[in-house]
């Protein structure tokens, strides 16, 4: 976590290149709570409608920074805690459900170092030789980053997922703890009293704002638990009902996607879907786990087998349905599915190793191939370079905005990524479109509005449009500019009152309300 994000001694933001893109949405979200006023919450890179992105984790980080804790300490500490809780939860499943500390440790290692066949792609570019170890240690690129690099093996198996999506590990850890609790309650019926049922439902009902997808997966799991654990069915139903009642207002606040999504879309990212391509895709992505986990399932007890059912449901859901405009985001179902499957792979490895000498030899040979891709893909994170973003003390535009504009201001922005208004905690009209689009906002319609705003025909018309959209300031940077959007700089120079002008940074900021006082109807 500290390797991918930190503050420099000069008080600038230093972000690893592999996290730089995602953090262009993360930093504005955090800063909207620490330096801005984002209540009720809106997506700070798509000002106006209620937020459609689970924000709670980043709100806590923002409030910690607001209290005076440095941003890197606030974000990295919570991220580390969430990841530690996830590792601990995985270990606890092995220890409590599979009754083996060794299975807990093996499951944790399998999680940390993915077992896909991505290493085949690595060795295509780096044939085995005496330099192989140094090639791995010095590696800067992920072996496979599908679908973005055209390869089959997914980008979402390596630890980059957790260094970029900082809230994901905490959400997963809470789900696995729910799994452990339900399993324990199913074996110790007297322990699961009504009080605990209400408490469980209450905390589960608070999770949609933390991670909505994981909340949905928790709900699916409760439905499965209702079937497979009949002795505690009423209490599970009670917990689920309480969780649902608490979650409904959160869902209604976030609202439905403005972008049309084809709900039933089988095949996930598999091109030319067929049975053969389906098997090929998942065999390459899951590696030897596709062979070993089923054997582990057969070796498990009846009660242990039951815990696989929710994870299998996630695999089916992720392969059949699309919930957001961006299909790759279904990876959240598969990451959690793989955690569950790894328990049975670990069980197979443990039982085989402890059986006899042949078993020990077999596991010793097989195990490296279950973690090789993860080891290779660990070093691109270790060896990553940094991009430095000037933070408020050194960014004169952001500093001016932070000190001279209301905290709930909305800026019509002339750059998408790491806009100075975003760094200062203010909301911008639209950041990089992918982020807002994937959350369900109609970025195409908003982009058309931005084109008209930046190349206006009439001052009165423009002023009325800006006021209607609750835009307070216009930020124009003649050097960066926006893709496919032309800015009539002279029009704003002639008709708008500037509150900031810097030739050094090529930036001008205009006050909409002061400029439009006599030009609205």
C-alpha positions as a Python dict, from the first residue, in 0.01 Angstrom:
ca = {
    (1, 'X'): (0, 0, 0),
    (2, 'X'): (281, 240, 87),
    (3, 'X'): (471, 139, -226),
    (4, 'X'): (189, 251, -453),
    (5, 'X'): (96, 581, -285),
    (6, 'X'): (276, 826, -58),
    (7, 'X'): (344, 1192, 10),
    (8, 'X'): (691, 1319, -69),
    (9, 'X'): (891, 1531, 180),
    (10, 'X'): (806, 1825, -48),
    (11, 'X'): (434, 1754, 18),
    (12, 'X'): (346, 1626, -327),
    (13, 'X'): (141, 1319, -417),
    (14, 'X'): (354, 1032, -544),
    (15, 'X'): (148, 762, -716),
    (16, 'X'): (271, 439, -877),
    (17, 'X'): (206, 433, -1251),
    (18, 'X'): (-13, 122, -1221),
    (19, 'X'): (-235, 300, -967),
    (20, 'X'): (-224, 642, -1129),
    (21, 'X'): (-538, 593, -1338),
    (22, 'X'): (-762, 462, -1058),
    (23, 'X'): (-635, 723, -815),
    (24, 'X'): (-754, 994, -1052),
    (25, 'X'): (-1098, 904, -915),
    (26, 'X'): (-985, 808, -563),
    (27, 'X'): (-809, 1134, -473),
    (28, 'X'): (-1101, 1362, -574),
    (29, 'X'): (-1340, 1141, -375),
    (30, 'X'): (-1127, 1156, -60),
    (31, 'X'): (-1058, 1527, -95),
    (32, 'X'): (-1427, 1606, -143),
    (33, 'X'): (-1470, 1505, 223),
    (34, 'X'): (-1143, 1639, 366),
    (35, 'X'): (-1108, 1976, 188),
    (36, 'X'): (-1457, 2007, 44),
    (37, 'X'): (-1815, 1980, 161),
    (38, 'X'): (-1969, 1673, 2),
    (39, 'X'): (-2287, 1615, 203),
    (40, 'X'): (-2517, 1472, 85),
    (41, 'X'): (-2255, 1285, -116),
    (42, 'X'): (-2217, 1341, -488),
    (43, 'X'): (-1958, 1190, -719),
    (44, 'X'): (-1704, 1475, -713),
    (45, 'X'): (-1599, 1408, -1072),
    (46, 'X'): (-1962, 1422, -1190),
    (47, 'X'): (-2123, 1698, -987),
    (48, 'X'): (-2500, 1718, -950),
    (49, 'X'): (-2682, 1386, -904),
    (50, 'X'): (-2645, 1164, -594),
    (51, 'X'): (-2337, 948, -582),
    (52, 'X'): (-2363, 604, -743),
    (53, 'X'): (-2027, 480, -620),
    (54, 'X'): (-1974, 315, -281),
    (55, 'X'): (-1796, 596, -98),
    (56, 'X'): (-1791, 510, 274),
    (57, 'X'): (-1429, 387, 294),
    (58, 'X'): (-1299, 698, 119),
    (59, 'X'): (-1520, 924, 329),
    (60, 'X'): (-1352, 786, 642),
    (61, 'X'): (-1010, 851, 486),
    (62, 'X'): (-1120, 1205, 404),
    (63, 'X'): (-1245, 1269, 756),
    (64, 'X'): (-913, 1141, 895),
    (65, 'X'): (-727, 1385, 671),
    (66, 'X'): (-966, 1658, 782),
    (67, 'X'): (-862, 1582, 1142),
    (68, 'X'): (-499, 1648, 1047),
    (69, 'X'): (-370, 1301, 962),
    (70, 'X'): (-155, 1307, 645),
    (71, 'X'): (-336, 1169, 343),
    (72, 'X'): (-92, 883, 283),
    (73, 'X'): (-105, 775, 647),
    (74, 'X'): (-486, 790, 651),
    (75, 'X'): (-536, 601, 324),
    (76, 'X'): (-257, 347, 358),
    (77, 'X'): (-335, 262, 720),
    (78, 'X'): (-700, 184, 644),
    (79, 'X'): (-599, -2, 328),
    (80, 'X'): (-344, -207, 521),
    (81, 'X'): (-597, -282, 794),
    (82, 'X'): (-851, -400, 536),
    (83, 'X'): (-596, -623, 363),
    (84, 'X'): (-474, -761, 697),
    (85, 'X'): (-834, -843, 795),
    (86, 'X'): (-885, -1022, 463),
    (87, 'X'): (-571, -1234, 510),
    (88, 'X'): (-678, -1308, 867),
    (89, 'X'): (-1029, -1404, 757),
    (90, 'X'): (-895, -1641, 492),
    (91, 'X'): (-668, -1802, 751),
    (92, 'X'): (-957, -1833, 998),
    (93, 'X'): (-1167, -2025, 745),
    (94, 'X'): (-891, -2283, 720),
    (95, 'X'): (-848, -2298, 1095),
    (96, 'X'): (-1216, -2305, 1198),
    (97, 'X'): (-1406, -2466, 910),
    (98, 'X'): (-1136, -2697, 777),
    (99, 'X'): (-987, -2746, 1125),
    (100, 'X'): (-630, -2696, 1009),
    (101, 'X'): (-390, -2406, 1055),
    (102, 'X'): (-191, -2545, 761),
    (103, 'X'): (-494, -2518, 529),
    (104, 'X'): (-544, -2161, 651),
    (105, 'X'): (-182, -2075, 566),
    (106, 'X'): (-192, -2250, 227),
    (107, 'X'): (-519, -2073, 138),
    (108, 'X'): (-362, -1740, 228),
    (109, 'X'): (-57, -1808, 10),
    (110, 'X'): (-277, -1917, -282),
    (111, 'X'): (-468, -1591, -246),
    (112, 'X'): (-153, -1378, -242),
    (113, 'X'): (5, -1547, -545),
    (114, 'X'): (-251, -1632, -811),
    (115, 'X'): (-241, -1969, -983),
    (116, 'X'): (-336, -1866, -1338),
    (117, 'X'): (-135, -1966, -1643),
    (118, 'X'): (-21, -1607, -1695),
    (119, 'X'): (337, -1726, -1648),
    (120, 'X'): (316, -1886, -1994),
    (121, 'X'): (290, -1537, -2139),
    (122, 'X'): (589, -1427, -1932),
    (123, 'X'): (805, -1709, -2063),
    (124, 'X'): (704, -1633, -2420),
    (125, 'X'): (885, -1302, -2383),
    (126, 'X'): (1149, -1429, -2142),
    (127, 'X'): (1247, -1786, -2239),
    (128, 'X'): (1379, -1998, -1947),
    (129, 'X'): (1751, -1946, -1902),
    (130, 'X'): (2015, -1882, -1640),
    (131, 'X'): (1874, -1527, -1623),
    (132, 'X'): (1520, -1638, -1535),
    (133, 'X'): (1539, -1543, -1169),
    (134, 'X'): (1680, -1199, -1248),
    (135, 'X'): (1417, -1158, -1525),
    (136, 'X'): (1145, -1221, -1266),
    (137, 'X'): (1296, -994, -1000),
    (138, 'X'): (1352, -709, -1248),
    (139, 'X'): (1013, -752, -1418),
    (140, 'X'): (809, -431, -1461),
    (141, 'X'): (510, -558, -1659),
    (142, 'X'): (226, -792, -1565),
    (143, 'X'): (248, -1118, -1759),
    (144, 'X'): (-106, -1088, -1888),
    (145, 'X'): (-349, -799, -1851),
    (146, 'X'): (-662, -915, -2029),
    (147, 'X'): (-880, -789, -2174),
    (148, 'X'): (-685, -463, -2199),
    (149, 'X'): (-377, -611, -2368),
    (150, 'X'): (-568, -854, -2589),
    (151, 'X'): (-462, -1160, -2388),
    (152, 'X'): (-696, -1419, -2234),
    (153, 'X'): (-568, -1428, -1875),
    (154, 'X'): (-737, -1155, -1674),
    (155, 'X'): (-575, -845, -1528),
    (156, 'X'): (-774, -895, -1208),
    (157, 'X'): (-588, -1183, -1044),
    (158, 'X'): (-278, -995, -930),
    (159, 'X'): (-246, -776, -621),
    (160, 'X'): (-285, -465, -834),
    (161, 'X'): (-659, -505, -777),
    (162, 'X'): (-615, -440, -405),
    (163, 'X'): (-358, -161, -431),
    (164, 'X'): (-589, 23, -672),
    (165, 'X'): (-932, -57, -525),
    (166, 'X'): (-842, 15, -165),
    (167, 'X'): (-1187, -58, -22),
    (168, 'X'): (-1223, -404, -177),
    (169, 'X'): (-1017, -607, 73),
    (170, 'X'): (-1212, -473, 371),
    (171, 'X'): (-1545, -557, 204),
    (172, 'X'): (-1426, -911, 123),
    (173, 'X'): (-1302, -962, 478),
    (174, 'X'): (-1645, -872, 617),
    (175, 'X'): (-1808, -1120, 380),
    (176, 'X'): (-1577, -1403, 486),
    (177, 'X'): (-1635, -1321, 852),
    (178, 'X'): (-2010, -1348, 780),
    (179, 'X'): (-1942, -1692, 629),
    (180, 'X'): (-1748, -1802, 937),
    (181, 'X'): (-2016, -1678, 1176),
    (182, 'X'): (-2302, -1851, 993),
    (183, 'X'): (-2103, -2175, 978),
    (184, 'X'): (-2025, -2161, 1352),
    (185, 'X'): (-2385, -2076, 1436),
    (186, 'X'): (-2504, -2374, 1231),
    (187, 'X'): (-2299, -2606, 1454),
    (188, 'X'): (-2366, -2426, 1783),
    (189, 'X'): (-2734, -2342, 1766),
    (190, 'X'): (-2762, -2199, 2118),
    (191, 'X'): (-2490, -1943, 2043),
    (192, 'X'): (-2696, -1784, 1764),
    (193, 'X'): (-2953, -1597, 1972),
    (194, 'X'): (-3194, -1328, 1855),
    (195, 'X'): (-2967, -1052, 1976),
    (196, 'X'): (-2683, -1172, 1752),
    (197, 'X'): (-2924, -1211, 1463),
    (198, 'X'): (-3027, -845, 1493),
    (199, 'X'): (-2665, -729, 1528),
    (200, 'X'): (-2559, -932, 1224),
    (201, 'X'): (-2842, -788, 1014),
    (202, 'X'): (-2767, -434, 1133),
    (203, 'X'): (-2399, -440, 1035),
    (204, 'X'): (-2471, -618, 706),
    (205, 'X'): (-2728, -350, 626),
    (206, 'X'): (-2463, -79, 658),
    (207, 'X'): (-2238, -227, 388),
    (208, 'X'): (-2394, -103, 58),
    (209, 'X'): (-2217, 233, 92),
    (210, 'X'): (-1894, 42, 166),
    (211, 'X'): (-1922, -190, -134),
    (212, 'X'): (-2255, -253, -300),
    (213, 'X'): (-2144, -557, -501),
    (214, 'X'): (-2021, -734, -189),
    (215, 'X'): (-2350, -651, -16),
    (216, 'X'): (-2536, -816, -305),
    (217, 'X'): (-2310, -1122, -276),
    (218, 'X'): (-2380, -1133, 97),
    (219, 'X'): (-2753, -1128, 23),
    (220, 'X'): (-2717, -1412, -226),
    (221, 'X'): (-2523, -1607, 35),
    (222, 'X'): (-2792, -1557, 298),
    (223, 'X'): (-3050, -1700, 57),
    (224, 'X'): (-2829, -2007, 11),
    (225, 'X'): (-2773, -2035, 387),
    (226, 'X'): (-3152, -2035, 434),
    (227, 'X'): (-3161, -2356, 234),
    (228, 'X'): (-2852, -2539, 356),
    (229, 'X'): (-2879, -2449, 727),
    (230, 'X'): (-3247, -2517, 811),
    (231, 'X'): (-3194, -2523, 1189),
    (232, 'X'): (-3107, -2151, 1197),
    (233, 'X'): (-3330, -2053, 906),
    (234, 'X'): (-3555, -1815, 1099),
    (235, 'X'): (-3264, -1622, 1247),
    (236, 'X'): (-3090, -1597, 910),
    (237, 'X'): (-3415, -1469, 763),
    (238, 'X'): (-3439, -1212, 1043),
    (239, 'X'): (-3083, -1091, 985),
    (240, 'X'): (-3145, -1070, 611),
    (241, 'X'): (-3468, -877, 655),
    (242, 'X'): (-3303, -619, 881),
    (243, 'X'): (-3013, -585, 636),
    (244, 'X'): (-3252, -535, 346),
    (245, 'X'): (-3456, -270, 528),
    (246, 'X'): (-3140, -76, 605),
    (247, 'X'): (-3003, -118, 252),
    (248, 'X'): (-3313, -2, 63),
    (249, 'X'): (-3267, 371, 145),
    (250, 'X'): (-2901, 346, 37),
    (251, 'X'): (-3001, 185, -292),
    (252, 'X'): (-3272, 443, -353),
    (253, 'X'): (-3024, 723, -284),
    (254, 'X'): (-2767, 589, -531),
    (255, 'X'): (-3039, 529, -790),
    (256, 'X'): (-3036, 326, -1108),
    (257, 'X'): (-2791, 356, -1393),
    (258, 'X'): (-2859, 627, -1651),
    (259, 'X'): (-2679, 410, -1906),
    (260, 'X'): (-2869, 120, -2062),
    (261, 'X'): (-2722, -215, -1957),
    (262, 'X'): (-2808, -552, -2108),
    (263, 'X'): (-2873, -746, -1787),
    (264, 'X'): (-2848, -1100, -1924),
    (265, 'X'): (-2511, -1127, -2095),
    (266, 'X'): (-2354, -1472, -2066),
    (267, 'X'): (-1984, -1534, -2112),
    (268, 'X'): (-1821, -1250, -1920),
    (269, 'X'): (-1520, -1145, -2134),
    (270, 'X'): (-1504, -1461, -2343),
    (271, 'X'): (-1486, -1391, -2715),
    (272, 'X'): (-1690, -1613, -2948),
    (273, 'X'): (-1863, -1786, -2658),
    (274, 'X'): (-1882, -2163, -2690),
    (275, 'X'): (-1835, -2450, -2449),
    (276, 'X'): (-1477, -2499, -2566),
    (277, 'X'): (-1389, -2130, -2535),
    (278, 'X'): (-1556, -2113, -2195),
    (279, 'X'): (-1349, -2407, -2062),
    (280, 'X'): (-1034, -2270, -2224),
    (281, 'X'): (-1084, -1923, -2075),
    (282, 'X'): (-1137, -2041, -1721),
    (283, 'X'): (-870, -2311, -1736),
    (284, 'X'): (-611, -2050, -1835),
    (285, 'X'): (-738, -1804, -1575),
    (286, 'X'): (-776, -2045, -1282),
    (287, 'X'): (-484, -2269, -1368),
    (288, 'X'): (-438, -2602, -1194),
    (289, 'X'): (-704, -2502, -942),
    (290, 'X'): (-963, -2614, -1199),
    (291, 'X'): (-831, -2970, -1153),
    (292, 'X'): (-730, -2974, -787),
    (293, 'X'): (-1023, -2791, -622),
    (294, 'X'): (-1284, -3049, -738),
    (295, 'X'): (-1071, -3327, -585),
    (296, 'X'): (-1044, -3125, -265),
    (297, 'X'): (-1422, -3087, -269),
    (298, 'X'): (-1461, -3465, -277),
    (299, 'X'): (-1217, -3499, 14),
    (300, 'X'): (-1406, -3244, 226),
    (301, 'X'): (-1675, -3326, 480),
    (302, 'X'): (-2041, -3265, 404),
    (303, 'X'): (-2048, -2951, 619),
    (304, 'X'): (-1729, -2814, 460),
    (305, 'X'): (-1871, -2866, 112),
    (306, 'X'): (-2166, -2642, 194),
    (307, 'X'): (-1949, -2331, 211),
    (308, 'X'): (-1855, -2369, -156),
    (309, 'X'): (-2215, -2309, -268),
    (310, 'X'): (-2215, -1929, -227),
    (311, 'X'): (-1885, -1903, -414),
    (312, 'X'): (-2019, -2117, -698),
    (313, 'X'): (-2319, -1885, -714),
    (314, 'X'): (-2084, -1588, -764),
    (315, 'X'): (-1915, -1771, -1051),
    (316, 'X'): (-2249, -1834, -1220),
    (317, 'X'): (-2377, -1480, -1162),
    (318, 'X'): (-2057, -1324, -1296),
    (319, 'X'): (-2076, -1540, -1608),
    (320, 'X'): (-2445, -1479, -1678),
    (321, 'X'): (-2530, -1121, -1589),
    (322, 'X'): (-2400, -767, -1636),
    (323, 'X'): (-2475, -516, -1361),
    (324, 'X'): (-2283, -207, -1477),
    (325, 'X'): (-2200, -57, -1818),
    (326, 'X'): (-1844, -188, -1781),
    (327, 'X'): (-1848, -570, -1799),
    (328, 'X'): (-1493, -616, -1656),
    (329, 'X'): (-1620, -491, -1320),
    (330, 'X'): (-1777, -836, -1278),
    (331, 'X'): (-1429, -939, -1169),
    (332, 'X'): (-1543, -874, -811),
    (333, 'X'): (-1757, -1189, -828),
    (334, 'X'): (-1467, -1396, -959),
    (335, 'X'): (-1207, -1267, -713),
    (336, 'X'): (-1430, -1375, -427),
    (337, 'X'): (-1513, -1703, -604),
    (338, 'X'): (-1142, -1781, -632),
    (339, 'X'): (-1088, -1717, -260),
    (340, 'X'): (-1356, -1979, -187),
    (341, 'X'): (-1223, -2231, -437),
    (342, 'X'): (-871, -2197, -297),
    (343, 'X'): (-985, -2349, 33),
    (344, 'X'): (-1054, -2678, -144),
    (345, 'X'): (-729, -2662, -339),
    (346, 'X'): (-551, -2610, -7),
    (347, 'X'): (-739, -2906, 143),
    (348, 'X'): (-626, -3130, -144),
    (349, 'X'): (-263, -3015, -110),
    (350, 'X'): (-264, -3067, 267),
    (351, 'X'): (-419, -3415, 259),
    (352, 'X'): (-199, -3528, -26),
    (353, 'X'): (118, -3398, 140),
    (354, 'X'): (43, -3563, 475),
    (355, 'X'): (-61, -3896, 324),
    (356, 'X'): (275, -4047, 229),
    (357, 'X'): (615, -3980, 72),
    (358, 'X'): (474, -3985, -281),
    (359, 'X'): (222, -3725, -178),
    (360, 'X'): (495, -3501, -42),
    (361, 'X'): (689, -3528, -367),
    (362, 'X'): (376, -3460, -577),
    (363, 'X'): (279, -3149, -381),
    (364, 'X'): (638, -3021, -387),
    (365, 'X'): (633, -3044, -767),
    (366, 'X'): (284, -2902, -820),
    (367, 'X'): (277, -2620, -564),
    (368, 'X'): (524, -2386, -741),
    (369, 'X'): (300, -2386, -1050),
    (370, 'X'): (7, -2276, -832),
    (371, 'X'): (186, -1959, -723),
    (372, 'X'): (432, -1888, -1005),
    (373, 'X'): (215, -1632, -1188),
    (374, 'X'): (152, -1450, -861),
    (375, 'X'): (524, -1438, -781),
    (376, 'X'): (608, -1304, -1127),
    (377, 'X'): (328, -1045, -1108),
    (378, 'X'): (435, -932, -763),
    (379, 'X'): (749, -764, -895),
    (380, 'X'): (583, -520, -1136),
    (381, 'X'): (429, -363, -824),
    (382, 'X'): (763, -366, -641),
    (383, 'X'): (948, -221, -941),
    (384, 'X'): (685, 31, -1044),
    (385, 'X'): (782, 388, -1119),
    (386, 'X'): (606, 695, -978),
    (387, 'X'): (418, 990, -1115),
    (388, 'X'): (434, 1301, -899),
    (389, 'X'): (129, 1526, -871),
    (390, 'X'): (174, 1865, -710),
    (391, 'X'): (-41, 1884, -398),
    (392, 'X'): (-199, 2194, -250),
    (393, 'X'): (113, 2346, -85),
    (394, 'X'): (297, 2346, -421),
    (395, 'X'): (7, 2364, -664),
    (396, 'X'): (-73, 2735, -681),
    (397, 'X'): (-403, 2688, -862),
    (398, 'X'): (-526, 2421, -619),
    (399, 'X'): (-406, 2630, -324),
    (400, 'X'): (-597, 2934, -450),
    (401, 'X'): (-912, 2727, -499),
    (402, 'X'): (-884, 2571, -154),
    (403, 'X'): (-840, 2910, 14),
    (404, 'X'): (-1073, 3130, -191),
    (405, 'X'): (-1377, 2930, -301),
    (406, 'X'): (-1667, 2780, -102),
    (407, 'X'): (-1614, 2415, -11),
    (408, 'X'): (-1925, 2301, -197),
    (409, 'X'): (-1831, 2480, -520),
    (410, 'X'): (-1872, 2317, -860),
    (411, 'X'): (-1617, 2387, -1134),
    (412, 'X'): (-1661, 2360, -1508),
    (413, 'X'): (-1325, 2200, -1570),
    (414, 'X'): (-1089, 2214, -1866),
    (415, 'X'): (-890, 1901, -1772),
    (416, 'X'): (-1009, 1558, -1666),
    (417, 'X'): (-737, 1398, -1455),
    (418, 'X'): (-608, 1548, -1130),
    (419, 'X'): (-773, 1879, -1200),
    (420, 'X'): (-660, 2143, -945),
    (421, 'X'): (-1020, 2185, -830),
    (422, 'X'): (-1036, 1809, -756),
    (423, 'X'): (-710, 1821, -563),
    (424, 'X'): (-856, 2108, -361),
    (425, 'X'): (-1165, 1901, -276),
    (426, 'X'): (-1409, 2083, -501),
    (427, 'X'): (-1652, 1907, -734),
    (428, 'X'): (-1599, 1926, -1110),
    (429, 'X'): (-1860, 1902, -1380),
    (430, 'X'): (-1709, 1587, -1530),
    (431, 'X'): (-1380, 1408, -1479),
    (432, 'X'): (-1239, 1131, -1695),
    (433, 'X'): (-1559, 993, -1856),
    (434, 'X'): (-1479, 625, -1798),
    (435, 'X'): (-1508, 658, -1420),
    (436, 'X'): (-1851, 820, -1424),
    (437, 'X'): (-1976, 610, -1716),
    (438, 'X'): (-1883, 283, -1544),
    (439, 'X'): (-2075, 403, -1237),
    (440, 'X'): (-2385, 452, -1450),
    (441, 'X'): (-2380, 823, -1535),
    (442, 'X'): (-2469, 949, -1884),
    (443, 'X'): (-2131, 1098, -1972),
    (444, 'X'): (-2214, 1139, -2342),
    (445, 'X'): (-2497, 1381, -2266),
    (446, 'X'): (-2280, 1575, -2023),
    (447, 'X'): (-1994, 1596, -2270),
    (448, 'X'): (-2227, 1751, -2528),
    (449, 'X'): (-2323, 2012, -2270),
    (450, 'X'): (-1956, 2085, -2201),
    (451, 'X'): (-1895, 2144, -2572),
    (452, 'X'): (-2171, 2404, -2575),
    (453, 'X'): (-2052, 2564, -2252),
    (454, 'X'): (-1695, 2607, -2371),
    (455, 'X'): (-1793, 2731, -2719),
    (456, 'X'): (-2099, 2948, -2650),
    (457, 'X'): (-2297, 3157, -2897),
    (458, 'X'): (-2473, 3385, -2654),
    (459, 'X'): (-2379, 3512, -2308),
    (460, 'X'): (-2732, 3516, -2168),
    (461, 'X'): (-2802, 3163, -2286),
    (462, 'X'): (-2473, 3041, -2144),
    (463, 'X'): (-2529, 3208, -1808),
    (464, 'X'): (-2872, 3053, -1770),
    (465, 'X'): (-2734, 2710, -1858),
    (466, 'X'): (-2446, 2741, -1612),
    (467, 'X'): (-2673, 2857, -1331),
    (468, 'X'): (-2918, 2575, -1407),
    (469, 'X'): (-2633, 2322, -1375),
    (470, 'X'): (-2521, 2479, -1043),
    (471, 'X'): (-2177, 2564, -1184),
    (472, 'X'): (-2001, 2824, -970),
    (473, 'X'): (-1666, 2866, -1144),
    (474, 'X'): (-1505, 2803, -1482),
    (475, 'X'): (-1146, 2681, -1489),
    (476, 'X'): (-963, 2715, -1820),
    (477, 'X'): (-613, 2584, -1881),
    (478, 'X'): (-488, 2667, -2229),
    (479, 'X'): (-214, 2404, -2215),
    (480, 'X'): (-405, 2091, -2113),
    (481, 'X'): (-746, 2126, -2274),
    (482, 'X'): (-1010, 1857, -2317),
    (483, 'X'): (-1025, 1592, -2584),
    (484, 'X'): (-1277, 1679, -2859),
    (485, 'X'): (-1384, 1997, -2680),
    (486, 'X'): (-1290, 2335, -2823),
    (487, 'X'): (-1262, 2627, -2582),
    (488, 'X'): (-1342, 2982, -2694),
    (489, 'X'): (-1099, 3145, -2454),
    (490, 'X'): (-1154, 3494, -2596),
    (491, 'X'): (-1529, 3479, -2525),
    (492, 'X'): (-1466, 3417, -2155),
    (493, 'X'): (-1191, 3679, -2148),
    (494, 'X'): (-1431, 3938, -2284),
    (495, 'X'): (-1746, 3845, -2090),
    (496, 'X'): (-1650, 3687, -1760),
    (497, 'X'): (-1489, 3821, -1444),
    (498, 'X'): (-1173, 3634, -1356),
    (499, 'X'): (-1077, 3574, -993),
    (500, 'X'): (-748, 3406, -1076),
    (501, 'X'): (-506, 3436, -1364),
    (502, 'X'): (-163, 3280, -1396),
    (503, 'X'): (51, 3291, -1708),
    (504, 'X'): (292, 3045, -1548),
    (505, 'X'): (27, 2774, -1515),
    (506, 'X'): (-175, 2884, -1822),
    (507, 'X'): (-480, 2892, -1596),
    (508, 'X'): (-772, 3130, -1554),
    (509, 'X'): (-1067, 3095, -1318),
    (510, 'X'): (-1390, 3284, -1377),
    (511, 'X'): (-1668, 3349, -1127),
    (512, 'X'): (-1999, 3250, -1286),
    (513, 'X'): (-2235, 3426, -1045),
    (514, 'X'): (-2047, 3757, -1051),
    (515, 'X'): (-2021, 3744, -1429),
    (516, 'X'): (-2380, 3646, -1491),
    (517, 'X'): (-2565, 3872, -1245),
    (518, 'X'): (-2712, 4088, -1521),
    (519, 'X'): (-2734, 3815, -1787),
    (520, 'X'): (-2985, 3566, -1650),
    (521, 'X'): (-3361, 3547, -1683),
}
